[in-house]
Amino acid sequence: MKEAIAETKRLNKVKAEANRLKHQHEGLCQPFTDKEYQQVITTMKSSYGAKAKKHSFNALWKHNDVKLETL
């Protein structure tokens, strides 16, 4: 049993090393600098106009008008 555990640990180390080498970028991937980060334009969530407003004011809550029959 000890041999099996040792072999499993060895195989895990081999797989981890292979994965590390596969995903190495040799310094090509670096985080943004402050100047680059400030140039990124992100927009807030928008409702895409009056159509969404009409839906949220009318159709979205229409199920509240339906009468429920109880026993």
C-alpha positions in Angstrom: 0.0 0.0 0.0 2.9 2.4 0.8 4.2 1.8 -2.7 0.8 2.8 -4.3 0.6 6.0 -2.2 4.2 6.9 -3.2 3.5 6.2 -6.8 0.3 8.3 -6.7 2.2 11.2 -5.1 4.9 10.9 -7.8 2.3 10.9 -10.6 0.6 13.9 -9.1 3.9 15.8 -9.0 4.6 14.8 -12.7 1.1 16.0 -13.7 1.5 19.3 -11.8 4.9 20.0 -13.4 3.6 19.2 -16.9 0.6 21.5 -16.3 2.9 24.3 -15.0 5.1 24.0 -18.1 2.1 23.9 -20.4 0.7 27.2 -19.1 4.0 29.1 -18.8 4.0 32.3 -20.8 7.7 33.2 -20.5 6.9 36.7 -19.2 4.5 37.6 -22.0 1.5 38.0 -19.6 1.8 40.8 -17.2 -0.8 42.8 -15.2 -2.0 46.2 -16.4 0.0 49.2 -15.4 -2.0 52.1 -13.8 -1.9 54.0 -17.1 -3.3 51.1 -19.0 -5.9 50.3 -16.4 -7.3 53.8 -16.5 -7.7 53.6 -20.3 -10.1 50.6 -19.9 -13.7 51.8 -20.5 -16.4 49.9 -18.6 -20.1 50.8 -18.8 -22.7 50.4 -16.1 -25.8 48.3 -16.5 -28.3 50.0 -18.8 -32.0 49.3 -19.4 -31.9 49.8 -23.2 -34.5 52.4 -23.4 -38.3 52.8 -23.0 -39.1 49.2 -24.1 -37.5 47.9 -20.9 -39.3 50.5 -18.8 -42.6 49.6 -20.2 -42.0 46.0 -19.5 -41.0 46.6 -15.9 -44.0 48.9 -15.3 -46.6 46.8 -17.0 -45.9 43.2 -18.1 -43.6 42.2 -15.4 -46.2 42.6 -12.6 -49.2 41.5 -14.6 -49.3 38.2 -12.7 -50.5 40.0 -9.6 -53.8 40.8 -11.2 -54.6 37.1 -11.8 -57.1 35.8 -9.3 -55.9 32.6 -7.6 -58.5 30.0 -6.8 -58.0 28.3 -3.4 -59.8 25.2 -2.1 
